[in-house]
Amino acid sequence: MIITATSLTPNQCKDIQSILQGIDPLFLHGLDYPFFDEDALHFIYYQDLLPAAVLVLLHIKNQSFEVLAFTHKSFENRGYFQALLSHAKKKHPIDQLTWILAKISPKTKHLLKKFSAQYLDTEYTMERSLSSLPNRPSTYHLLPFDDQKDKLYEVWDKEKFIARYGLFPLSQSHCFLYDFFVFPEYRHRGIGQNILVQILKKMQEAGFTHILLHVSQSNEIACHLYLKQHFVISTSLHYYASKIERTADQTSTITPNTIR
């Protein structure tokens, strides 16, 4: 039995948590999952009334979606993923899928080939302990301009607006850094490195012990900056894309496509 849901019930949320048992929490943090908002369409597979697998469609634009799928370890290698995907394609108009994969096993390679999926990018989740930070003076002003839980900051050097970033608490010990952006005219001067160290100190003072972030493998400058500041790669997420062409009877064939 497959259940389709946008607004999940408390019991369905518990069922999804059950499916995720045994999966590295840090990996799930990297995916920002689980989330139970209305932009995500969940398909839950029940085998003999037990939650066996879940497939999630994340709306990007128009009829383009990202795909996440998880199978409970007791139900692996039984074809639940393909059954869920086939069901999703019949129930929901999908033109394009972006696959998010943590591992590229031989079986996964075969699946990607079957769907003619084309490689897009690899995204790293990086983590750093907030102990043993460099002893540098606080040069810049880090000014919040949002009062919500999800904090956004501007970075000022006297009267110059030079950078911005966002912070999101994942737990009492871990926080997530995102959208760290130094304006082009202030790059290649060591400014980004100094701002980053100041951000790390600020998070340490706030009581956090670890900080996480996402960065594209293709962003060599950012990767170099974070590795230089002793971030380590904890997980790698590989992105592939497939375009679905629908016929008049709603059947689907997969052809290669890239997402811009």
N, C-alpha and C positions, 0 to 999 in steps of 0.2 A: 504494500500500500504506500502511495506517495501523497504527501500533504503539501499543498502550495499555500504560502502565507507571506503577506507583507507586514501586517501587524501581528507579531507573535504573542501567543498566550504565555503566561508564566510557566505552564507545563512544557510547552514547546521550547522555551528558553532552557529549561532544565534538561530536556532531551538533547539539545545541541551541546550543552556543557558535558553531557555524558559521552557524546561522540568524540569530543575533543580530549577526553582523558588520555594521558600518556603522551600528548603532543607538547613539545618544549614551550613553556609559557613565553620565553623570550622570542621564539619564532612567531607566536601569535601576536605579541606586542609589535613585531616588525610589520605584521599585516594589519595592525590596528583592529584585530578581530578577537572575540566576537563583538559585533555591534548589532543592534536591533532597531534600526531606524527604517523609515518608510521608503528610502531610496534603495534598499536592498530587498531583493525577492528571494525567499528561501524555499527550497524544495527538500523535504525531509522524507527519507525512505525508511519505512518500518517493516521489519521482518519478524513475523509472529508477534506483533505488537511491541517489539523492541526497536529503539532507534538505532539504525545501522549506518546511515550515511546522510550527509547533507550537502547540497549544492547551492551556492549563493551567486546570484547575478547582481552586479553593481552597475547601476546605470551611469554611463559616461556622457553620451549625447545621442539624440535621435533614438535609433534602435541599436546603438552600440553598447556593449556590456563587457565588464571584466568578470572572469569566472574564478571562483574559489570552490574547492570541494574537499571534503574530509570524510574518511571512512573509519568507523570504530575498529580498533585492532582485531577484534574478534570476528569481523565480517570482511576482512580484506581479501582481494583477489577473487571476488565473486561477480564482478561486472556491474556493481551498483552505480559506479560513476557514469558509465555509458547509458545505463537505464535512466538515470536522473537527467542526463543531458538530452537524451531523446525525448523524454517527457517535457522538459523545459522548452524545447524547440516547437513542440506541438501546441503547447499551451500559451506561449508568449511570442509575439513578433520580434525576431532577432535578426538583424542584418550583419552584425559584426561582433566577434568575441575577442577579448584579450585574455590570454591564459597566463596565470601567475603560478609559477612552478618553483618549488623549493629544491627538488632533486630531479636530475635528468638521468633516470635509469634506462636500461635497454628497453624496458616495457614502455616507459614514457616516450622514448624516441619513436617507437613504433606507433604509439597513439598520435603523436604530433604529425608523423608522416601520413597517417591515415586521414587526418583532418587538413592536410596541406598547410599546416601552420608555419608561419614565417617568423624568424627571430627578430625581435625589436631591440631589446636592451636587457642589461642585468643591473639590478639595484641592490646595493649592500645595506644591511643594517649594521651600524657600527656602535660600539659601546666603549665607555671609558669610566674607570673609577675616578671619583672626585678627591681621592687622597693624593698626597705628594704633588700638589700643583706648583707651577713655577712662581717664584716670588717676584712679581712685577707690580709696579704702581698702577692704580686705577686712573687711567688717563681720560676715559670717555664717559659721557653721561648716558646711562641706559634708562630711557624714559618710557614707562608703560602708557599706552593710549587705548587700552581696552580693559574694562573692569570685570570681564567674565572669567570663568575658570581657565579658559584657553587664552593665555596672556600674549599680547602682541607688544613689541617694543620697537622704539626708534633709538638709533645710536647717534649722538651728537658730539662733535669736536668743536667746543666753543659754540659758534653760531652756524656751523656747517652740519647739515644732515648727511651723514656718510654711510649709514647702513641700517638694516632692519632685521628682525628675527622674531620667531614665535616660540613659546614654551608651553608644554602641556604636561601636567603631572600624571604619570601612569600608576603610581602607588606612592606610599610614604617615602620610599627609598629611591625610586627611579623617576626621572622626568625625560621628556622627549623634546629635542630641539628641532625646529623645522623652519624652512624658508629663510635661512641665514643668507643674506644678500648684501654684499658690499658694492656700492655704486662704482661703475667702471673707472671713473676719474681718480678713485682712491685705492685702486688695486696695485699690486706689485711693489708695495712699499713696506710690507710687513704689518700693515694696519689690520688686515683680517685676522692674522695670528694674535695680535694684541687684544683685539676685541673678543676673540674666542676665549682666551685665557681669562679675561674679565668676566665673561658670562659664566664660565666654569666656577670661578670663585663665588659669584653671586649665588649660584645654585648650591654650592657647598655651605655657604652661610645660611641658606634657607633650610638646611637639614637634609638635603638629598645626598645620597652616597654614589649614585651612578647616573650617567646621562646617555641617552640613545639618540640616534639620528638615522635618516635615510639619505643615501647619495648614489647617484647614477655612476656606474663604472666608466661611462664615457666622459664624465666630468673630472678630468685628470687633475686639474688645479685643486678642486675641492678635496678629492681623495688624498692628494699629497699633503694638503693642509691638515686634515684630520689625522692621518697616519703620523705626521710629524709631532702632533700633540698627543700621541700615544693612544689614540682610538684603535680598537681591534675589530676586525670583521667577525660578527657573530653568526649572521645568516646571509645567504645570497638568494635573491628572488629573480627568476628568469622570466622575461615577458615574451610571449609569442602572440601572433594575431592570425585570425582566420576570418574570411568574409563568407557569409551565408547567403546564397541566392535562393530565394523562394519561388517555387512554381505556383501555378494557379491552384493546385490541390493541396498547397501548404507543405509539400515535401521540401527537403532542403538538400542542397549539395554544397560542398565546401570548396572554395577556391582561394589561392593565396592573396593576401593583401597586407599592406602596411598602414599603420596609423600615424598621422602627422600631428 
